[in-house]
Amino acid sequence: MKQDNRSRVRIRRAVPEDAPGIARVRVITWKAQYAGIVPAEYLAQLSPEEDAPRWRQTLAHPAPGRFILVAEDQAQIVGFAAAGPERTGDEVYRGEVYAIYVLPEHQRQGIGRQLMSMCAEELLRDGMDTLLVWVIEANPARRFYEQLGGELVRTGWMEIGGARLRLLGYGWRDLHILIRR
């Protein structure tokens, strides 16, 4: 039986010193979640050490309205979410969660829900009352967004490591739905 870690997890705003932990979570999660979806050669070249400086720069000089939240369990970062204004000027969806990742061994414990809820609260405080999230169609984690009440509202494409991948955009017209969950 899995131990319930909900009571030990703390969600807070990320600081530049969190960059190595965020990079570690992103790389481990990508390698686990996108195996068989993203080319293996691309995943093999990912490393937290090479990813951390980019996160440190982003955290030291955040773009207006953008923020990163980390989920900590016993002083170790086990998940994070990055969010802010929607990037393409969408007329309906004003906010966007750019990334949300939780280490595989910490998934299905409510951490992702907590991160989404906190993102919704922050976006509302910043005057954004709708939200869009993009996910690779082949990613089984897309059901997470469906369970949170996200509606399929957009489709698109992106290229990663030479592979063309179909994207699904899930939208929320009322962020209070995410906060209540």
N, C-alpha and C positions, 0 to 999 in steps of 0.2 A: 504494500500500500504506500502511495506517495505521501510524503509529509506535506502538510499544508503550510506554505511559507508566506501566506498573505499577511499575517500579523507582523512579520519581520521585515517586509519590504517597505522601503521609504521612497517616495517619488519626490524629486527636487529638481530645480533648475541646474543645468550643467554649467561647469566652470572650465577654463582652459586645462586645468590639471586632470580633468576627466577624459581627455583625449585618448590616452592609451586604452582605458577601459571601454570606451565607445568603439574604438577601432577593433578591439578584440571581439566584442559582441558582434559587430557587423561582419567581420571575416568568418568567424565560426558559424554564424547563422546562415550567411550566404552559402558557404560550402555544404552545409547540411540541407538547407531548404531548396537550393537551386541545382543540386546534383541531378543530372539527367535532363535539365531544362536549359541551363546555360552551358556553353562548351566547357569541357573538363579542363582544357588548357588555360582558359581564362580564370577559372576558379583556382587552379593550382598556383597561379602566380600572385594571388591575393595574399597580403601579409599585414598583420597589425602594425608592425614596425614602419612599413611604408605608408600606411593609411593614417596613422596617428598625427603626423604634422599637418595634414589637411584639416583634420578635426580641430586641432589646437588653433590654427589660423581662423577657422570659422567661429570658434567660441571666443577668441580674443577680439574679433572684429565682426560681430553679427550684423547681418543686413537688417535694415529697418523692419520691425514687426516679426522677425523670425526668432525662434527660440528652440532650444533642445532641452528635453527632460530626461533624466536618468532614473532608473529603478535600481536601488541599492539593496542588497541583502548582506547583512553583516559586513558592511564597508566594501563590498565588491559590487561592481556594476554588472547587473544581470540582464538589463534591457535598456532601451532608450527609444525616444520618439523625437523627430524633428518636424516642426510645423511653422506655419506663418501664412502670409497672403498667397492666394492661388496664383500660380506663375504665368498663366497664359492670358489673363484678363477675362476669364469666363464671366458672363453676365449674371449667372445664377449662383454659382458657388464661389464665395468670396475667400474662404479659408481653405488650406490644404495641409494634410499630413503628408510630408515628403518621404518619410521613412519611419518605420516602427519595427523593431527587432527585439526578440527576447531569446536568450540562450535556450537551446532545445530542452535541456534538463529542467528549465524553469517555466516551460510553457504549460498551458492548461491549469494554471494556478491563479488566474485572475489578474496577472501583471499587465498583460496587454490591454485588458479592459480598463484597468486603472490608468494606464498611460493615455488611452483614447479619451477617457473622461477628463483627465487633467488638461489635455490638449484642447478639448471643447471649452472648458472653463477659461483657459488663457485666450483662446480666439474670441470668445464672447466679450471678455474684458477689453479686447482690442477692437471691438466693434464689428467683428465678423460673425454673422449668425448662421452661416451655411458652410458646408465642408465637403471637399472632394478628396478621395484617396485613389491612387492608381496602383494596380496589382497585375503582375504577369498572369495571364489566363491559366497557364498550366500549373500555377502555384496552388496547391491544395489549401494553403492558408487563406485563400480568398473567402472561404466559408466563414472565417472569423468576422469579416466585415458584414456578411449577410446576417449572421447571428446578432450583430449589434444594430441591425435595422437599416443598414446601408442598402440603397437601391441602385441597381445597375443603370447608369445614366449616360455613360460615354464609352467609346472604344477608341483604341489607337494602336500605334506600333512603336517599337523601339528596337535598337540594335545593341546587343551586348556580345563582345568577343566574336563578331562576325555572324552571329545568329539573329535573325529577324523574329522578334517575339511580339505576340498580340497582347495588348494591355486592355484591362477592364477598369473603368472609372466608376467607383461607388460614391454616391452622394447622400448627404443628409441635409434636408431643408430646415430641420429644427434640431439644433445642437443640444437642447435640453433632454432629448431622448438618450444621448450618450452619457449625460451627467447623472440621470436617474438610474442607469443600469448599474 
